[in-house]
């Protein structure tokens, strides 16, 4: 039931088309990175896939069921959604947030809260309130709140954007490895990390999918240069490929 299938999604805001008849099939398990320039539609797509917003046209299915037909409790236990920005209504402690997240899972392990606290290095943050946390600390607490129930599907929107280098690597590696057993779909800003830790990379531009391929195949595609309007130098290292922008070139976006 945990495959996620979007068909002909259209989202409009005034005169702007944010998603333009976009279709995408996401099989479980799988580690999928979503990349694309600012305003491409990545965050909009994730909100639609999570059921946070409804499309103007098109459908989303979880397995053989329409996403909109799932009871809220079932959807919450099936899909973990990590937004780019989050502000709780109340100034809760980290412990409260993780416990609230745990309540979404009917069959979670009895030690899941304790294990999550250790995994995301939240011991010292446990009694602190949201308003006292730094951006990176908030990101780790939010990720813990979503993953404490180990949902079959995880949708994460730039989860490492506010983290320092070590935690950024740890989080992206964890989400990529999670795709070995679950479906992990992550908007990744850092292209090096997208190609290093994810098996499949989907490129979104102007509300459409313009590439969808195994990371090892897509890394050399000049389409990346055109989409990001940057000429990349590809460097092979012991850990995989690196993309280094040599110069910006708006002419690459023409047409």
Secondary structure, 3 states (H helix, E strand, C coil): CCCEEEEEEEEEECCEEEEEEEEEEECCCEEEEEECCCCCCHHHHHHHHHCCCCCCEEEEEECCEEHHHCCHHHHHHHEEEECCCCCCCCCCEHHHHHHHHHCCCCCCCCCHHHHHHHHCCCCCCCCCEHHHCCHHHHHHHHHHHHHCCCCCEEEEECCCCCCCHHHHHHHHHHHHHHCCCCEEEEECCCHHHHHHHCCEEEEEECCEEEEEEEHHHHCCCCHHHHHHCEEEEEEEECCEEEEEEEEECHHHHCC
